[in-house]
């Protein structure tokens, strides 16, 4: 269980160092562990291992940009089939922050 989490964390940490981004390793590890825990509420650890640590890192990064968890993205992918992560995140975000129904003055009807 912790093996896939460590792989995702290490890959993300190495990527951020290669990209020249300043990251807090403790906060990054905490964030990765929270995302992985949310994904485990939807799928098994074996499924996460089959997805692969590189793709999971990409999914976490994209989900974080939209303010979503990895679990939300994974369940959306399960429902709608394989799609690009950005499209899934956009669909979830628009559904969460969608158009609100304008408030109308209530009408009273006698029956």
C-alpha positions as MATLAB code, in Angstrom:
seq = 'XXXXXXXXXXXXXXXXXXXXXXXXXXXXXXXXXXXXXXXXXXXXXXXXXXXXXXXXXXXXXXXXXXXXXXXXXXXXXXXXXXXXXXXXXXXXXXXXXXXXXXXXXXXXXXX';
ca = [
       0.000    0.000    0.000;
       2.686    2.498    0.960;
       4.845    1.451   -1.988;
       2.637    3.102   -4.631;
       2.232    6.161   -2.389;
       6.016    6.489   -2.081;
       6.473    6.087   -5.831;
       3.942    8.833   -6.553;
       5.558   11.097   -3.955;
       9.101   10.476   -5.213;
       8.115   11.016   -8.834;
       6.330   14.268   -8.003;
       9.210   15.489   -5.843;
      11.796   14.665   -8.526;
       9.685   16.337  -11.190;
       9.319   19.513   -9.143;
      13.091   19.620   -8.510;
      13.847   19.113  -12.220;
      11.343   21.837  -13.107;
      13.030   24.185  -10.626;
       9.957   24.551   -8.427;
      10.329   25.185   -4.730;
       8.297   22.650   -2.814;
       7.893   21.748    0.812;
       8.571   17.981    0.933;
       6.465   17.479    4.056;
       3.456   19.315    2.629;
       3.875   17.519   -0.693;
       3.941   14.108    1.000;
       0.884   15.008    3.072;
      -0.981   16.128   -0.051;
      -0.056   12.998   -2.000;
      -1.135   10.762    0.890;
      -4.494   12.580    1.157;
      -5.108   12.219   -2.584;
      -4.172    8.541   -2.517;
      -6.441    7.927    0.488;
      -9.346    9.551   -1.349;
      -8.670    7.332   -4.368;
      -8.686    4.234   -2.163;
     -12.272    4.993   -1.179;
     -13.158    4.430   -4.838;
     -10.752    1.739   -6.110;
      -8.356   -0.790   -4.641;
      -4.620   -0.395   -4.187;
      -4.094   -3.004   -6.904;
      -6.031   -0.828   -9.336;
      -3.944    2.198   -8.389;
      -0.802    0.182   -9.022;
      -2.123   -0.793  -12.455;
      -2.776    2.862  -13.270;
       0.866    3.574  -12.460;
       2.662    6.152  -10.367;
       3.432    8.474  -13.303;
      -0.197    8.718  -14.395;
      -1.383    9.069  -10.795;
       1.057   11.954  -10.287;
      -0.330   13.660  -13.377;
      -3.886   13.084  -12.199;
      -3.122   14.515   -8.749;
      -1.456   17.583  -10.229;
      -4.388   18.240  -12.570;
      -6.991   17.577   -9.874;
      -5.228   19.963   -7.485;
      -5.399   22.753  -10.072;
      -9.171   22.351  -10.161;
      -9.457   22.028   -6.373;
     -10.526   18.382   -6.586;
      -9.331   15.171   -4.982;
      -7.927   12.181   -6.819;
     -10.898   10.125   -5.617;
     -13.337   12.466   -7.356;
     -11.391   12.224  -10.598;
     -11.106    8.437  -10.428;
     -14.830    7.925   -9.790;
     -15.628   10.267  -12.684;
     -13.301    8.229  -14.906;
     -15.026    5.032  -13.790;
     -18.426    6.503  -14.646;
     -17.521    8.065  -17.995;
     -14.751    5.836  -19.261;
     -11.234    6.763  -20.184;
     -10.889   10.456  -20.966;
      -8.144   13.040  -20.574;
      -7.747   14.065  -16.939;
      -8.250   17.761  -17.712;
     -11.630   17.029  -19.316;
     -12.724   15.001  -16.294;
     -11.613   17.707  -13.863;
     -13.337   20.401  -15.894;
     -16.600   18.436  -15.918;
     -16.496   17.871  -12.151;
     -15.578   21.477  -11.425;
     -18.339   22.880  -13.615;
     -20.852   20.531  -12.018;
     -19.742   21.587   -8.527;
     -19.616   25.283   -9.308;
     -22.344   25.245  -11.929;
     -25.024   27.761  -12.636;
     -27.281   28.491   -9.735;
     -30.994   28.757  -10.281;
     -32.043   32.407  -10.046;
     -34.293   33.094   -7.102;
     -37.846   33.826   -8.119;
     -40.611   35.244   -6.111;
     -42.822   32.351   -5.023;
     -46.293   32.186   -6.508;
     -49.268   31.086   -4.488;
     -51.900   28.993   -6.220;
     -55.228   27.973   -4.844;
     -56.206   24.448   -5.596;
];
